[in-house]
């Protein structure tokens, strides 16, 4: 079988299949991803802000595949031949543009597509030219480097700061935008504290969040939005709601009402869609945001041999509230649940048994505001915040790590991180 996409769902599934079936020779498992390492996507805002030591958290696909008895092959999926049951993968190139691996095709009897999602710019002018996104490890690294360079540049220049300098505009006040804003409030000040004394963090550094809806975190309950916005404003983050972006400029953002918000760094974190290559791929049914439409079994509607999980799958959720649009929401907990369900489906498929339907269990939502707080709503609508919510948020990541590495390795890695944190800066400075 072939799994395309090594995100939270895809890598957990490949690891579990390799451990349980690959070791016994019951299944031949191949994972395809265009990256060489994996980082849990909800952690990207911490990498971008510089508050997470990447080397201590990224998972090397080659090592993971060797230890857990599956194959890893590098490449980006570009096509699908359902008749020949082949996944087409683009060539892999190095930093100099030289070919590392050629264009290839991988045969399958069962295919699981788990390629995740990306932000949706809705055709807004200037997004591609003047903004950054936060969809991958490379995006997070690029933003962090530009943020540190902006601070060093402002410290070294002899002339006054331009209106846009050291201003960050985050478009989209969903979980990613809100978490990045809170994290940046702290880390930008810590960077400046390491000798960049010509920059006044309270006066010069501004983080601005822009949201088209009437509140931040529009997909979550209103009281959670209100608590989050109050904390952001307390931190000095400028919040603009009911503010539709008309254009991203070289030095800021133009809103639909004509206002221009100055910014040196612009992050587009609004909207969600599946990758463009999935749209109507090989005749499979997709929706308006390119998600593969799946049945309750997580099989695509037009091919029993092709499954889809995670953000790229349009899975019906009968219990959805109005804001979810009737589909399982794009959350890490959904990918984790679906990976577990698909593992059972593969075992049933190999045994010739009928497949079972998947049912999403919503355990609530948590939003981390860095060291300042964590807020969320749990099962049953209970609103939580503070240390308890922080512990719940951290436990989600630990569940992911446990699924990949097991108890012993996770315990040792956690201890090592705690020791290193006492001897290193708490923010990445390069």
N, C-alpha and C positions, 0 to 999 in steps of 0.2 A: 504494500500500500504506500501511497505518497501523500505527504502533508505539505502544503504550500503555505509558508508563513510561520516564522518562529517567534511570534509574540507570546503573550501570556497563555492563551489557549493552545496554540500550535505546539509550543515547546513542552508544555505540561503533558499534552497528549502523546507526543513522540517519546518523551521520557517514560511515561507509564507503560506504553505499548512495548518499548524496548526492554524494560525491566521485567514485565510479566510474560510477554510473548516472544520477544526477540531472543532472549537468553535460551528459551526452550526450542527455538527453531520453528515455532508455530506461525510466525509472521515475519516478513521481510519489510522493514520500515525505513522509508527515506524522507528526510526533512529538507525542504528547499527554502532558502532565504537569501536575499541579496546582500545581507550584512554578515560580518564575521562573528559578531558578538551580540548578545541579548541584554537589554536593560528593561526592567519593568516600566511600561509607558507612564503610569502615574508618577514616576520619579523624575521625569524629564524636566519638570519645572525646577527641581532642586539642582540638577546638573546645570541648567541654564543660569540659575542664580549663583552657582558656585558653592553651594552649601553641602554638596555630597561628593565624597571621594569616589570617583567613577571606578577606579581600579579595584576597589573593594566590593563593588556591586555588579559589575558586568560579568556575564557568563559566556565563555568561549564555546561556540557551537561545536568545533572539532573535538574539544576535550569532553564536552557533555555527551556527544554521540559515542565516543570511544568508551566512556565509563558506563553508558546505559544501553549499549548494544543496538543502536540505530545508525543509519548513515546520514551524514550531512553533506549537502551539495550546494555550492554557492551559485547564485544566479537569480534574476528577476523573471517571474512568470510573465510572458507576453502573449500567450495563446493557448488554445486547447483544441485537440482533435478528439471528439467524443467517439467517432467511428473506430479509430485506431487505438483509442484509450491512451493518448499521449499528452503530456504537459510540455509545452514549448517554453524554453528558458533562454533569455537573452545572453549574449556574451558578457563575461565579467572583465572589467578593465581596471588597471592599476591607476595610481595618481597621475602618471605620465601619459595615460591614454593607451597603453599597451595592453594587448589581450592576455588575460590570465587563463580564462577558460573560454572555449568557443560556444557558439549557439548550439544548444543541445535539446534533445527530446527525451523525456522519461516516461516509460510505460507504467501503467497502473491497472489494478483490478478494482481497487477502492481509492477514491481521491477525496481528501478533506481540504477545503479551501479555507484558510484562516489568515487572510492578508490584512485584516484590520481596517482602519478608516483613516481619513485625512480631513483637514479643514476644508470648508467650502467657501470660496471667495465670492460666489454668486455673480461673477463677472465684473466685480468692482474695479474700475480703472486704477492703475498704479500699484495694485497688490503685488504682482509678480516682480515689478522693478524696485520698489522702495520698502517693502516690508519683509519680515522674516516670519517663518512659521515654526511650530514646535511639534513636529510630527516624528522626528527621528533623533537618534543620538548625535548625528552630524549637525542637525539644526540647533540642538541645545549647546553643543560646543561652540558653534559659530556665534550664537548670541552672547555667550559668556565672554568670548574673546573680544567681541566688539564693545561689550560693556566695560571691561577692564581697560581697554585701550581708550575709551571715551574719558574715563576718570584720569588716566595718566596724561592724556592730551590736555585736558582742562587744567590740570595742575601745572604743566610745563609752559603753557602759552602766556605771553606777556600782555596780550590784549584782553579786554573784558569778554565774558562769555556771551555767545550769541543767544538769542531767545530760545532756540531749540536745544542748545547744549545741555547734556545731562538730564534731559527730559525723556521719559519712556512712555509711549502710548500703547496700551494693550487693548486691542479691539476684540470684544467678546468677554462677557462676565460670567461665563460658565465656570466649571470647576478649575480648568486649566488657567484661565485668565485671572481668577480670584487668587488662586494659590501662588501663581507667579508674582502677582502684585505684592502680596504679603511677604513673600520670601525676599524679594528685591529690596523692600524697605530696610531689612536688616543687613543683607549681605553687601549692598552698595555702600552702606555706612562703614562696614567693617573693612572693606577694601580701602576706602579713604583713610581710615584710622592707621593704616600701615605706612605712614610717612607722607601722605599726599595732603599736607596741611594747608595748601592754598585753596582747597575746595571746602566750602562750608556745606556739610550734608543737609542741614535743615533748610538752608536758603537756596542752595544750588540744585540739589537732586530732587526731582519730582516724578512720581509714578502716577499715571493717569489711566483709568479704566473706562472704556466706552462701550455701552450696551444699547442695542436698538430697542429692547423690551423695556417695560416700565420698572424693572427691578433687577438687581444682580441675582445670579443663580435662578433664572426664570423657570427651570424645569423642576425646582424643588419647592417645598412648601413656603408660603409667604413669610411666616415667622422666622424661618431659617434665613431667608434672604435679608430680612430686616436686621437680624442680629449680626450677620456677616457685614452688611454695609456699614452699620454703626461702628464696628471694629475697624474696618478699613479707613473710615473717615477719622477715627481716633488716631490712627497711625500716620495720618497726613496724606493718605492716598486720595487723589481727586477722582470722584465717581461721577460719570455722565450717563444718565439713563434717558430713555426715549430719544436716543441720539443715533440716527441712522448715518452711516458713513457713505458719503458720495464719492470720495476719491482719496487715495493715499498719495501724498506729495513727497518730494525729496526731503523736506524739512518739517513734515507734520501730516495732519489729517484734516480734510475738509468735510464737514458734516452737511447733511441735506439742507439745513437752514442757512447755510453760507458761512457759519463760524469755522475758523481755522484753529486747530489745537496744535501748537508747536511741539515737535518731538524729534530728537536725534535718532532714536531707536523706536521702530514701530513693529509690534508683534501682532500677527493676525491669528486669533484664536477663536474665531466665530464660525459656527456652522459645522456640520459633519456630513461626510459622504464617503462611500466606498471608492477605492481607486478607479480611475476612469477606464482602465483596460477591461474591467469586468462588465461594462455595459453591453448587454445582449451577447456576451461571449459564447461562441459556439451554439447559439440558439437557446441558451438557458434563460429562464425568466428572471428579469431584474426589475427593480422599482425605479422611481424618479431620482433616487440618490445612488444608483448603481449597485445597491445591495442585491445579492442573490436571494430570491424568494424560496423559502424552504417550507416543507411540511412539518408536522409535529415531530416526526422522526429525525428531523434535521437533514433529510435528503432533499435535494433540489427538486422542484416540481416536475421537471422534464427528464430527469436521469436518476435512476435508483443508485447508481454507482458513484455519484458525486454528492458529497455532503458539504455543508458550509456552517461555520461556527464563528462566534465573536461579532465584532462590529460590522463585518462585511455580509452578515446574514440578516435577512428580513424575516424574523421569526414571530409569528402571531402570539400575542399575550392577552388572553381573554380578560384577565383581571386588571389590565392597564387603566390608569386614570387618563383623563382627557389630554394632559400634557405629554404623555408618552406616545400618542398617536397609534395606540393599539399594538405596538411592537415591543419586543424585549429591548430595553434601553442599552446604549453602548457603554457598558460599565465592566470593570475588571471582574466583578463577581459573576457576571453573566458568562464571560469567557471561561472562567474557572469551572462553573457548573456544567457548561456545555462540553468542555473537554472531558470531564468525568463521565458525562452521559454517553458521549461518542465512544469512549473506551468500552463501555458495556455493549454498545451497539455493534462494535467490531467483533466482540466475542460472540454475540448472538449470530452475526452474519457468518462467521467462520463455522459455527455449529449448525447452520441451516435453520435457525429458529426465527420466528417473526420478531420484528423490531418493535421497541417500545416508544411511546410518545414522550417528548420532553416537556417539562413544566417549569417555568422560571419561578424561583423563590426569591422574592425581594426582601433583603435583610436591611434595607434602608440605605442612606447615602451619608458619606462623611467627607468633609472638606477641611484640609489642613491649612491653617494660616501660620505655618512655621512655628517658631517658638512662642508666638503670641497666644495662640489658642487653636483648638480644633472644635468644629461644630458639626452637627449632623442630626438626622432623624432616623430612628431605629424602627424595627418591625413593630407595627401597631401605632405609629405616629409619634412615639415618645421622642422629644427633642433632648439631645445630650450635648454637652460642651465641656471644655476644660480637660483635666487629666484623664477622666474616664473616656471621653471621646478620643483623646490622643492615643490612649492605649488600644482602643478598638481599631483606629486607623493603622497603627503599627502592626496590629495582628493580621490585617489583610495582606500586608507584604510578607509577613512571616509564613502565612499559609502558602503563598506562592513559592517562597524559598523552600519550604518543607516538601512541596510537591516535586521540586527539581532535585533536591540534594539529600533529603532525609534529616533526621534529628541530629546525629552526631556532627555532621559538617556544618549545619546551621548554627549549632551551639558554639563550635570553635570559631567560625567566622564572626559571629556576634561579639564574642570575647575579644578577638583580635581588633575589631573596629573600635571597641571601647578603649582599649589600650592605646592605639594609635591616635585617637582623638585627643588624648591628654598630652600628646607630645607634638602635635602639628597645629597649624592655624586652622580655625574653624571655617575658613572660607578659602576657596581656590583663588590664587593671586596671579595666575597666568593662563 
